[in-house]
Amino acid sequence: MDDGGKGEDGAGRAAPSKRKDARRNKETLLDAAATVFVRSGVEAPVRDIAAEAGVGMGTIYRHFPTRADLIIAVYRHQVEACAEAGPALLAAGASPHAALGQWINLFVDFLVTKHGLAAVLQSDSSGFDTLHAYFIDRLLPVCTQLLDAAAESGEIRSGVEAYELMRGVGNLCIGAGSDERYDPRHLVELLIAGLRHPH
């Protein structure tokens, strides 16, 4: 009877724990895939991703039956990480303007690594449109929150639109990988510094 009771309790406790483990394992896979995609492009062999994640290839195929599934999941995972970073940086940052600068740096990292993903997804335009809308829906409110906080603290001029800023940063990132003399981060830093109130 004791065993039965333990089993019941164990089952009740195990389910959330297993779900948490499964989610962590999936996130490890997605982080590994993102790393490999940045290093070798989205056509990198699955065995490279498996090696980076420290798992067998079967594990990857079980989670992501096709390469498109994996690419879309990596894209969404990176969007989520970028979205979640905004409020965290605002809570921990020295100032709202500093948090905005740190978040924009993450956004630049995302944009520079995302271009390869975006190019592959262009072939399925409806899928790409859905992902692009998801990207805007998730990140625009985060950027707005950071801009509003920095404006309310008096650090930056008010009236800067999040969409306009994200679009401008995006335009500065175009061609970053094809010209080693061009570093978009430097220009983006100047742009963010330029948002400050003139003294």
C-alpha positions as CSV (number, residue, x, y, z in Angstrom):
1,M,0.0,0.0,0.0
2,D,2.9,2.3,0.8
3,D,4.3,1.8,-2.7
4,G,1.0,2.6,-4.2
5,G,0.8,5.8,-2.2
6,K,4.3,6.8,-3.2
7,G,3.7,6.0,-6.8
8,E,0.6,8.2,-6.8
9,D,2.4,11.1,-5.1
10,G,5.4,10.5,-7.3
11,A,3.3,10.6,-10.5
12,G,1.7,13.9,-9.3
13,R,5.1,15.4,-8.7
14,A,6.9,13.9,-11.7
15,A,4.6,15.4,-14.4
16,P,5.5,19.0,-13.8
17,S,9.2,18.1,-13.3
18,K,9.3,16.1,-16.5
19,R,7.6,19.0,-18.4
20,K,10.2,21.4,-17.0
21,D,13.1,19.0,-18.0
22,A,11.6,18.6,-21.5
23,R,11.3,22.4,-21.9
24,R,14.9,22.9,-20.7
25,N,16.1,20.2,-23.1
26,K,14.3,21.8,-26.0
27,E,15.7,25.2,-25.1
28,T,19.2,23.7,-25.0
29,L,18.6,22.3,-28.5
30,L,17.4,25.7,-29.7
31,D,20.3,27.5,-28.2
32,A,22.7,25.0,-29.8
33,A,20.9,25.3,-33.2
34,A,21.1,29.1,-33.0
35,T,24.8,28.9,-32.3
36,V,25.5,26.6,-35.2
37,F,23.3,28.6,-37.5
38,V,25.3,31.7,-36.7
39,R,28.6,29.9,-37.2
40,S,27.7,27.8,-40.3
41,G,24.4,29.0,-41.7
42,V,21.0,27.4,-41.5
43,E,22.0,24.5,-43.8
44,A,24.5,23.2,-41.3
45,P,24.3,19.5,-40.8
46,V,22.0,18.2,-38.0
47,R,25.0,16.3,-36.5
48,D,26.7,19.6,-35.8
49,I,23.7,20.8,-33.9
50,A,23.5,17.5,-32.0
51,A,27.2,17.7,-31.1
52,E,26.8,21.3,-29.9
53,A,23.8,20.3,-27.8
54,G,25.4,17.1,-26.5
55,V,22.5,14.9,-27.7
56,G,21.9,12.3,-30.4
57,M,20.5,13.2,-33.8
58,G,17.4,11.2,-33.0
59,T,16.6,13.6,-30.2
60,I,16.6,16.6,-32.6
61,Y,14.4,14.8,-35.1
62,R,12.0,13.8,-32.4
63,H,11.5,17.4,-31.4
64,F,11.8,18.9,-34.9
65,P,10.9,16.4,-37.7
66,T,12.0,18.8,-40.5
67,R,14.7,21.5,-40.9
68,A,11.9,24.1,-41.4
69,D,10.4,23.1,-38.0
70,L,13.8,23.7,-36.4
71,I,14.5,27.0,-38.2
72,I,11.0,28.4,-37.2
73,A,11.5,27.2,-33.6
74,V,14.9,28.8,-33.4
75,Y,13.5,32.1,-34.7
76,R,10.6,32.0,-32.2
77,H,13.0,31.1,-29.4
78,Q,15.2,34.0,-30.2
79,V,12.3,36.4,-30.4
80,E,11.1,35.2,-27.0
81,A,14.5,35.6,-25.4
82,C,14.7,39.2,-26.7
83,A,11.2,40.0,-25.5
84,E,11.8,38.6,-22.0
85,A,15.1,40.5,-21.7
86,G,13.5,43.9,-21.9
87,P,11.6,44.0,-18.6
88,A,14.6,42.1,-16.9
89,L,17.1,44.7,-18.0
90,L,14.7,47.5,-17.0
91,A,14.4,46.0,-13.5
92,A,18.2,45.4,-13.1
93,G,19.7,48.3,-15.1
94,A,21.4,51.3,-13.7
95,S,18.9,53.5,-15.6
96,P,16.1,53.2,-18.2
97,H,18.5,54.6,-20.9
98,A,21.1,52.0,-20.0
99,A,18.5,49.3,-20.2
100,L,17.3,50.6,-23.5
101,G,20.9,50.5,-24.8
102,Q,21.5,47.0,-23.6
103,W,18.3,45.8,-25.1
104,I,19.0,47.4,-28.4
105,N,22.4,45.6,-28.4
106,L,20.5,42.3,-28.0
107,F,18.1,43.3,-30.7
108,V,21.1,44.0,-33.0
109,D,22.5,40.5,-32.2
110,F,19.2,39.0,-33.0
111,L,18.9,40.9,-36.3
112,V,22.4,40.1,-37.4
113,T,21.9,36.4,-36.8
114,K,18.3,36.4,-38.0
115,H,19.0,37.4,-41.6
116,G,20.0,33.8,-42.5
117,L,16.8,32.5,-41.0
118,A,14.8,35.1,-42.7
119,A,16.3,34.3,-46.1
120,V,15.3,30.6,-45.8
121,L,11.8,31.5,-44.6
122,Q,11.2,33.8,-47.6
123,S,10.6,30.7,-49.7
124,D,7.4,30.1,-47.7
125,S,6.0,33.6,-47.8
126,S,2.9,32.9,-45.7
127,G,5.1,31.3,-43.0
128,F,7.4,34.2,-43.1
129,D,4.6,36.7,-42.9
130,T,3.2,35.0,-39.8
131,L,6.7,35.0,-38.2
132,H,7.3,38.6,-39.0
133,A,3.9,39.6,-37.5
134,Y,4.9,37.5,-34.4
135,F,8.2,39.3,-34.2
136,I,6.6,42.8,-34.3
137,D,3.8,41.8,-31.9
138,R,6.3,40.5,-29.3
139,L,9.1,43.1,-29.6
140,L,7.3,46.3,-30.3
141,P,5.6,46.5,-26.8
142,V,9.0,45.7,-25.2
143,C,10.8,48.5,-27.0
144,T,7.8,50.9,-26.3
145,Q,8.1,50.1,-22.5
146,L,11.8,50.8,-22.5
147,L,11.4,54.1,-24.5
148,D,8.6,55.2,-22.3
149,A,10.6,54.5,-19.1
150,A,13.6,56.4,-20.4
151,A,11.4,59.3,-21.5
152,E,9.6,59.4,-18.1
153,S,12.9,59.5,-16.3
154,G,13.9,62.5,-18.4
155,E,16.9,60.8,-20.0
156,I,15.7,60.8,-23.6
157,R,13.5,63.1,-25.6
158,S,9.9,62.0,-25.7
159,G,7.9,61.2,-28.9
160,V,10.3,58.5,-30.2
161,E,8.2,55.7,-31.8
162,A,9.3,52.2,-31.0
163,Y,8.5,51.0,-34.6
164,E,10.6,53.8,-36.1
165,L,13.5,53.1,-33.8
166,M,13.4,49.3,-34.5
167,R,13.1,49.9,-38.2
168,G,16.0,52.3,-38.1
169,V,18.2,49.9,-36.2
170,G,17.1,47.1,-38.6
171,N,18.2,49.3,-41.6
172,L,21.6,49.9,-40.0
173,C,22.1,46.1,-39.6
174,I,21.6,45.4,-43.3
175,G,24.7,44.1,-44.9
176,A,26.6,43.6,-41.6
177,G,27.8,40.2,-42.5
178,S,29.1,41.1,-46.0
179,D,31.4,43.9,-45.2
180,E,34.1,43.4,-42.5
181,R,34.8,47.2,-42.4
182,Y,31.2,47.9,-41.4
183,D,30.1,47.4,-37.7
184,P,26.4,48.2,-37.2
185,R,26.9,48.2,-33.5
186,H,29.0,51.3,-33.6
187,L,26.3,53.3,-35.5
188,V,23.5,51.9,-33.3
189,E,25.4,53.1,-30.2
190,L,25.6,56.6,-31.7
191,L,21.9,56.4,-32.5
192,I,20.9,55.4,-29.0
193,A,23.3,58.1,-27.5
194,G,21.6,60.6,-29.8
195,L,18.2,60.0,-28.2
196,R,19.5,61.6,-25.0
197,H,18.2,65.1,-24.1
198,P,20.6,67.7,-25.3
199,H,22.2,69.4,-22.3
